[in-house]
Amino acid sequence: YIFEEMVVLGSNMNFCAKLLSIACLSVAGASLAHAADFQLQPGQWEITEGMSLSANATPSQTRSICITANENLVSENWFIDLAKPNAGCASDLTSVNASQLQFSLNCPSRNGDIEGPVNVNVSASEFTISSDLALQLGGHPLPMHRQLTARNVGQCR
């Protein structure tokens, strides 16, 4: 009888330990999914983006955006959207801290899926987004590198 109670108690403890583990993992996942925002300096930002597919590079393109004081607190989703080659891409956030985030992209396409890791380094006055993706063409991965650099260049014009 005492042994049976110990077995029941032991299985209840295992059940409680499993519940606690699941709860801890859920909290850790939730904190990763709801990471703190990144604060960028308000002002004019110059963004330069380049891409290479296999060994062929495309010319870099530069554009500028104005980030106001009301818009300078941005989430990881802001950077993820900048990194996506197209709107149909799905992302999976894998790591985030005060100055860096990492995620993977998966972009279904009729020409072949694009997938791979993306790294973002952020400071108040500049950020870089670097992705080493692979375009799957008929089961053969074709390396694709995208690099986006941005820096604050002063007052909004």
N, C-alpha and C positions, 0 to 999 in steps of 0.2 A: 504494500500500500504506500509506504514512504517512497519507494523507488518510482512508483507510478506518478506520484505528485512531483518528484524531482524531474521526471521526463517531461511532464506537462509544463512545469515551470521552465525547464530548459528550452522547450519548443516555443513557449511564449516569449522568452528572452530573445531567441533567434528571430522570431517574428518582429519583436520590438526593434531589434538591432537593424533588421532589413528596412523597416519603416523609417527609422532614423536616418539610415544611409540614403534612402530615396529622397527624404525631405532635404537633407544636406545637398544632394546633387541638384535637386530642383531649385534650391535657393542659389547655388553657385551658377546654374544655368541662367536663372533670372537676372542675377547681377551682371552676368556677361552680356545678356541681351539688352539690358537697360544701363549701359555704361554711361559715365559722366560725359557731358558735352565738352567740346573743344572750343577754346576762346581764341578767335583770330582778331588781329588788329583791324579796326575799321579803316576803310580807305580804298584806293584803287589797287586792284590785284592784276598782275600780268600772269597769264597761264600759257605755258608752252607745252604742246603735246606732240610726241613723235611715236612712230610705230615701225617695227620691222617684222617682216614675215619671212621666215627662213633666213636667208642672207640679204634680202632686198629691203632696204629702208625707204620709207616714204618721207617726203619733205616735212619738216616740223611746221606746225601751225601755231600761231600765237593769237590770243584774244585777251580782252581785259574785261573785268567785272568790277562793279562797285559794291563793297560790303559796308553797309551803314552800321551805326552803333546799335541799332535795333535788330540787326541780322548777324552780328558777329559771334554769337554762341551757336555752334553747329554740332549736330550729332554725327555719329559714325555713319548713319544712313546718307548724309550729305556727301561724304567721301565715297561711299559705295556707289552712289548714283553717278558721280564723276568718273568712276573707274569702269563702269559697265559699257561694253562696246555697243549694246543695244538695250532697249527697254525690256525685252523679254528675258533678260538674265536673272537667275536666282543667285542669292548669295548666302553664305554660311559663315557667320562671324566666329573666328577661332581664338582670337586673343586681342585684348585691348588694355592699354594703360594710359597714363597722362599724356604721353607723347608719341604713341605708336598704336596702330591697329593692324590686324591681319585677318584676312578672310579668303574664302575660295569663291570663285565664280563658276557658274555652269550656264552656258548660253546655248539653248537649242536653236538650230538653224537648218534650213533645207539644204544648205551647201556643206554642212558638217558642223557638229557641235564644237563649241569653244569652251575650254575649261582650264582651270589652274589657279595657283595661289596669287594673292595680291598683298603687297606690303605698303603701308602708309606711314610716313614719318611727318610729325606735325610740330611746329612751334608757332608762336603768336604771329610771326612775320613771314613765315614760309612753310610750304609743305611739298612733299613729293609722293607720287603714287607710282609704284613700279609693279608691273604684272608680267609674269612669265607664263603665258597661256599656251595651249596647244589646240590647234585647229585639226579636228579629226576628219580627214578626207579618205573615205573608203577604208577605214581601219588603220590608216597611216597617220601618225601625229606629225603635224607641221608646226615647228616652233614659232611662236608669235610673242614678241616683246613689246609692251606699251609702257611709255614713260611720260608722266605728266609732272611738270614742275611749276610751282606757283610762288610768287613773292609779292609782298606789299611794296608798291612803288610810290606811295604818298597819298595826297588828298584825292578824293573823288573828283572827276572832271565833269 
